[in-house]
Amino acid sequence: TRHLFSFPVLAHRAFSSSARQLKNKVPEAQKLFQADNGLPVHIKGGTADVLLYRATMTLTIAGTCYSLYWLLVASMPQKKA
């Protein structure tokens, strides 16, 4: 006999019920990012995108400067004691 609460039935119910509740947000995102408002694409998402972009650029520039500093230090001859 088949049990009422067997795993495949529970899995099917969980997946089918959750799939009906999800909304496709892709068309809204396409409208946002394709809007001709003069902003570059990495800023069109709003304040969070601007902050993420600035943090990324700050870390990139700081990391590059840090690497160049240590490259310069490593290229200098060591003083003999």
N, C-alpha and C positions, 0 to 999 in steps of 0.2 A: 504494500500500500504506500501511497505517496503522502508524506506529511504536509500539512498546511503551511508550516513555517520552514520549509527547506531553504537552503542557501540560494539556489538559483532564483527562486521566487522572490526572496527578499532583495537580492541584488537587482533583479529586473524592476521591482517596484521603486527602489531607491533611485535608480538611474532615470527611469521614465518620469518620475514626479519632479526630480530636480531639473530635468531638461526642459520641462514646460515652463518653469519659472524664470529661466534665464532670458534676458533681453539682448538682442544683438545691438551693440553700441558702436559698431564699425561705421555705419552711415553718419552718425553724429560726429565721430572723430574725423571722418573724411571731409565733412563740411567745414569743421574748425581749421584743419590744416591746409585745405585748398582755398580758403578765403583769401581774396586779394586785398589785404590790409597793409601791405608794405613791410610787414615784420618778417624777419628770417624764420625758417621753420623751427629752429631750436628755441625760439622765444614765444611761438604762437600758443603754447600750452598754458601760459599764465605765469603767475608769480613763482610757483614751484619749479617750473622749467627754467626761469631766469636764475633762481638761486642755485639750482643744480648745475647750470652752465657755468656760473661764476665760480662756484666751488671747484668744479672740475678744472677750469682754466687756472685758478690759483694754485691748486695742487700740482698741475702739470708744470707751470712756470717755476714754482718753488722746487720741485723735484729736479728739473733741468739745471737750475742754478746750483743746487746742492751737488749734483753729479759733476758739473763743470768745476766747482770749487775743489772737490776731492781729486779730480783729474789733474788740476793745476798743482795741488799739494804733492801728488804722487810723482809729478814730472820734475819737481825741483830736486837738485842734488842734496843729499843729507850732509849735515855738518859733521866733520870728523872730530872726535873728542880728543 
